[in-house]
Amino acid sequence: MKRTLRAKLMAIFILLLVIFIINNVWAVLNFNSLTNSIEGIMEDNYQSVVSAQNMTNSIERQDSAQLSFIFTQNEGTSNSFQRNQIEFIKALTRAEENVTEPGEAELLGLINENYSQYINLFQRLVEVKSLEGNIEAHEFYYNEVFPLFETIKEELRDLQILNQEAMLTLRDRAGQTAMTASYRAVIIAIITVLGGLVISFYLINKTITPVYGLVDKIRKISEGDYSQQLDVSGNDEIGVLAKEFNYMTEQLKEYEKLNVQKLMDEKHKADSIVNSISDGIIVTDKNKKISLINRAAERAFEIRQSENIGKHFLEVINNDEVFKLIETASKTDLDKDLAYKEYVDITLGKDENQKHYRVEARTIHGVDDESLGEVTLVQDITKLKEIDQLKSQFVSTAAHEFRTPLTSISMGAGLLLEQQIGQLNDDQLELVSAIKEDEERLTALVSDLLDISRMESGKIEMDIEEHDIKEIVMHAVSPFKSQVEKINGELIVDIPDDLLKVKADFNKISWVLSNIVGNAVRYIPEDGSGKIEVAVKQSANQFLFSIRDNGKGIPEEFQDRIFEKFVQLKSDGVAKTGSSGLGLSISKEIVHAHNGRIWVKSKVGEGSVFYFTLKVAR
């Protein structure tokens, strides 16, 4: 029985082979006819076309030689002219020996006559240059030689066109021959194919029909239906395949039961872990549709996972600020060098039930590092917010209380230094100077504390107008050039000239830049290798500012904290002096007041890059 299927396939193969041989024999005969036609075309006209092209190339080189002869004293131009004259005459002779078309002999005679005159004019050109000079030779060339050169080229083009048109005519004849050959081949193919179809229809039907059934069953299995069975009987190859297929489906059903149970167990375990986390978790896919909400997030937003799976985030949680954070996380993930950590603080509920939450968003990566969606973390920071408010109130109150005694200390120390109430010796002057310096540092600290308190409460006003970016940057960094030069460092400003204007408070953004650049100056190497680079790039609707240095870098555990109040980094275990630890905190408040973002990327031993964004003026 197995031989039956092989015999069927062998019969089909032999039939197709016979059809293939018959068609190829006819194709060979017809292509031989086509080859003879093409050879006739090549023999009759190809040599004339080549001769015309060679004459054109030779006379163009002679023309170049004449121009070189006029403007230079190179004697080699005459030799070039004579070499190409010989080539022209050779090509002309070959063309005259291969006259095949009506009018071709007359055209070659005209070319011969004009070329003889062209050679005589070159001799005349040599005499004019020798006797009258370059200017007269130049005029003689353009008045006498050049027009005849153009005439000969036109005649050569006519000669080439004449033979090419003859070749096209012969090509059409060859096309007719090819068409006749095609008709013959088609007729033979139709006869053989019809015969083959009649003979092989039965065999193919018996062989292929079970295969179609197998394909349909496999498609259903791929869709998850493992109950498929084939009803093919027999002991040939198709029958054996059907038995093996039915055995495979039985095994797949058993595996499915085991896998489904295992997947359900893993899902229940994962759900239990997620729901046991005290912070809220919301998972969205690439289309921003919700795929998971844990219990903490359900309580925070007063929603239910069972009612909102598959819905768009904004359809379930109408909070543009949080949604913008999710979108930003997915976009910045495309450029990992500029990716930053960011969050938003939101308030939910009213009166006694009011709670504060800190929301962060991160991109979820698959096996091949492709983006699968975003996970949003919702952390309850109500107690931290209350503590922070109490701390801010205390700091603000203490700062206000410090201002009066500091004013008195400043006035008293000033009077003592001016020695208006008596002379002081050197030790007394040094002591009073130290008091004055400490008072000024405390006054600056109090001023920073009051500024950040006003920013946090929203009481400080921003004078936001359209400004030129380069003007802001240069105003901010210019004072640091001399400091960097003292340590033989390098301060680079890279700002394109075609940037649009920015919407910002000139003084406050200048202060942000000055603070970041000033920090970089304190931490870059002092051995002459220090480098600070300030750059600005423009995207569709915002500017990206970057301040890069090659200092010691910031440890990863500090990179989220340096924008908090009173945080100071230490170098070699000692904090750098001259800083209250409020600069970056104030910078962050200023940038946020401009609806921008600020972050840092750093690696210990390689330096740091501070980034912040501002809106493009429209």
NORSUL-V638059 format. One line per field, one symbol per residue. ss: DSSP state (A for helix, B for strand, O for the rest). psi: psi as a letter, one per 30 degrees, with the letter a starting at -180 (. if undefined). burial: 1 if it has 16 or more other C-alpha atoms within 10 Angstrom, else 0. A space follows every 10 residues. Layout:
# NORSUL-V638059
ss->???
psi->???
burial->???
This chain:
# NORSUL-V638059
ss->OAAAAAAAAA AAAAAAAAAA AAAAAAAAAA AAAAAAAAAA AAAAAAAAAA AAAAAAAAAA AAAAAAAAAA AOOOOAAAAA AAAAAAAAAA AAAAAAOOOO OOOAAAAAAA AAAAAAAAAA AAAAAAAAAA AAOAAAAAAA AAAAAAAAAA AAAAAAAAAA AAAAAAAAAA AAAAAAAAAA AAAAAAAAAA AAAAAAAAAA AAAAAAAAAA AAAAAAAAAA AAOOOOOOOO OOOOOOAAAA AAAAAAAAAA AAAAAAAAAA AAAAAAAAAA AAAAAAOOOB BBBBBOOOBB BBBOAAAAAA AOOOAAAAOO OBAAAAOOOA AAAAAAAAAA AAOOOAAAOO OOBBBBBBOO AAAOBBBBBB BBBBBOOOOO BBBBBBBBBB OAAAAAAAAA AAAAAAAAAA AAAAAAAAAA AAAAAAAAOO OOOOOAAAAA AAAAAAAAAA AAAAAAAAAA AAAAAAAOOO OOOBBBBOAA AAAAAAAAAA AAAAAAOOOB BBBBBOOOOO OBBBBAAAAA AAAAAAAAAA AAAOOOOOOO BBBBBBBBOO OBBBBBBBBO OOOOOAAAOO OOOOOOOOOB BOOBBOOOOO OOAAAAAAAA AAAOOOOBBB BBBOOOBBBB BBBBBBOO
psi->eefeeeeeee eeeeeeeeee eeeeeeeeee feeeeeeeee eeeefeeeee eeeeeeeefe eeeeeeeeee flgjffeeee eeefeeeeee eeeeeffhkf lkfeeeeeee eeeeeeeeee eeeeeeeeee efleeeeeee efeeeeeeee eeeeeeeeee eeeeeeeeee eeeeeeeeee eeeeeeeeee eeeeeeeeef eeeeefeeee eeeeeeeeee effgjggkkk gkllgaeeee eeeeeeeeee eeeeeeeeee eeeeeeeeee eeeeffkfkk kkklafggkk fkkleeeeee ghlkeffgkf lkeffejije eeeeeeeeee efffjffgkl kllkklklll bfgklkkkkl klkkkaeggl kfakkkkjkj geeeeeeeee eeeeeeeeee ffeeeeeeee eeeeeeefhf glkkleeeee eeeeeeeeee eeeeeeeeee eeeeeefgfk kkijlklkee eeeeeefeff eeeeefghak jkjjjlfgkl lkjljeeeee eeeeeeeeee efflkggfgk kkkklkkkae glkjkkjklh aflkkeffff ffglkgkklk khfkkklgkf gfeeeeeeee eefghalklk klkkffaljk klklkkk.
burial->0000100110 0100100010 0010011001 1001001101 1001111110 1111111111 1110110111 0000001101 1001101100 1100110110 0001101100 1101100110 1101110110 0001001101 1000110110 0110110011 0111011001 1011001100 1101100010 0110010001 0010000001 0001001100 0000010111 0000000110 1110110010 0100000000 0000000000 0001100011 1111100111 1111111001 0000100111 0110010000 0110111111 0010000011 1100110000 0000111111 1111000000 1111111111 1000100000 0100110010 0000010011 0011011000 0000000010 0110110011 0110110111 1110110000 0100001011 0110111000 0001001110 1000100001 1111110111 1111111111 1011110001 1111110100 0111111111 1111000010 0110101110 0000000011 1111111111 1111011111 1110001111 11111100
